[in-house]
Amino acid sequence: MAEKKLKIGIIGTGSIAGTHINAYIDHIRKYGDIEFVAGCDIVPGRARKFLDDSDMFDARDYLSAEEMLEKEELDGVSVCTYNRQHAAPTIAALKHGVNVLVEKPFAVTLDECIDMMRAEKESGKILTVGFQPRFERNMQLIKQIVQSGELGRVYYIQTGGGRRRGIPGGSFIEQRTAGIGAIGDIGCYSLDMVLNAIGYPTPLTASGFMTGYIGCDPEAYNGADRFDVDDFSGGLVRLEGDVILDFRISWALNVDTPGDTLILGTKAGLRVPSSDCWSDAPGGPMTLYWQCAGQSVQTTIPVINDPNGDWRGLWNRKIDSFLKAIREGGPAPVPTSQIIKNQAIIDGLVRSSKLGREVEIHIPEV
Ligand SMILES: NC(=O)c1ccc[n+]([C@@H]2O[C@H](COP(=O)([O-])OP(=O)(O)OC[C@H]3O[C@@H](n4cnc5c(N)ncnc54)[C@H](O)[C@@H]3O)[C@@H](O)[C@H]2O)c1
């Protein structure tokens, strides 16, 4: 007997929702085992227009997530709201017994993420966080190299990077909607890349800074009147196992790049060229630095040709893996048990920056 089709909805039908629905449409074309049944957005008319533009004429539109969750019998939702609205709809969906793929960053504060994880635990449903670079072959290679032991014991990581000029607009630049700027938007990706590679050790302390000089300057950025988040942030984080994480991330600064990612081990080191965003592949070929017969040598690691590893392909893998996890009852493709540590670092750096001193990081039990 054919399996029942999964009923899927979406909460928040702004820009990234289009990428989600395209991947769901690709999945329907390929497998035909899901139905896209509903969407909601707090802006009147936005969900209807979004569904119609996606040829989902039979899907229902709602103004509130609660109403959609009450009236529809959903198996899964994508939560595509701005950061400040990740927690509430995610918790509501889990309470209705619906599996959730929430967009990155996990949320804004550590406390919100803990509440989301408690709802996940109580519901027994899947909560996964939308990190599509996890599905990119060259990104996966970074973890394989570290895990192979080739670098020896990893004791220092520099990560971050980003761009010289590239402050997004829309809901990304205000406290009210985004809550955090570059540190959460693209910082979370670069943190995930390295923390995932070394097995997500627990963060212990953070000494952070956050600046927004370029975003606040009307001569440099034409959204300056609304801009009240960070455009260049970072800090020093101590991780369990005596690992130092040196992090800096930029939407805008007056130099070409705040740096490549460096993973230093006792036997070898790896350089990963920064990309503008870190939302897909590394910025170019990686280099391995090592000692051979007393000589300092380096090896270029050719970029792996990842068939279907382009932007659309990565999103298909992200959505397909969420749907597979729903069907199989888990595990979550990008588990909250890992991403809570990513968020704890961001939260620690934000707190430290506000206080002007180093802070301890404590992740509550869920
Ligand atoms: N994975 C990626 O590559 C990627 C790329 C872009 C954005 N994102 C993430 O996706 C999220 C959304 O980004 P965006 O560019 O689509 O923002 P956006 O502002 O274009 O869209 C957000 C939408 O959510 C709606 N909304 C807000 N609160 C709501 C609620 N409680 N219920 C229903 N609708 C609500 C807003 O009205 C808006 O239409 C952000 O967290 C962002 O970081 C991820």
The ligand as a Gaussian input file, in Angstrom:
#p B3LYP/6-31G(d) Opt

LIG

0 1
 N       19.647000      29.205000       4.983000
 C       19.838000      30.279000       4.238000
 O       20.635000      30.275000       3.297000
 C       19.072000      31.531000       4.534000
 C       19.070000      32.558000       3.607000
 C       18.334000      33.701000       3.897000
 C       17.651000      33.820000       5.096000
 N       17.709000      32.811000       6.006000
 C       17.023000      32.941000       7.309000
 O       15.620000      32.875000       7.084000
 C       14.929000      33.744000       7.974000
 C       14.002000      34.642000       7.169000
 O       14.746000      35.406000       6.263000
 P       14.015000      36.185000       5.065000
 O       15.074000      36.803000       4.247000
 O       13.034000      35.297000       4.402000
 O       13.244000      37.327000       5.890000
 P       11.946000      38.117000       5.436000
 O       11.848000      39.288000       6.341000
 O       11.978000      38.340000       3.964000
 O       10.742000      37.098000       5.728000
 C       10.277000      36.794000       6.999000
 C        8.762000      36.697000       6.913000
 O        8.253000      36.193000       8.140000
 C        7.026000      36.857000       8.424000
 N        6.743000      36.673000       9.853000
 C        7.373000      37.230000      10.912000
 N        6.856000      36.753000      12.065000
 C        5.901000      35.852000      11.728000
 C        5.054000      34.995000      12.464000
 N        5.080000      34.969000      13.807000
 N        4.198000      34.197000      11.794000
 C        4.151000      34.209000      10.443000
 N        4.935000      35.007000       9.674000
 C        5.813000      35.803000      10.312000
 C        7.287000      38.287000       7.988000
 O        6.105000      39.018000       7.811000
 C        8.069000      38.059000       6.699000
 O        7.193000      37.965000       5.577000
 C       16.004000      34.489000       8.766000
 O       16.130000      33.919000      10.036000
 C       17.267000      34.281000       7.962000
 O       18.442000      34.231000       8.757000
 C       18.384000      31.668000       5.736000

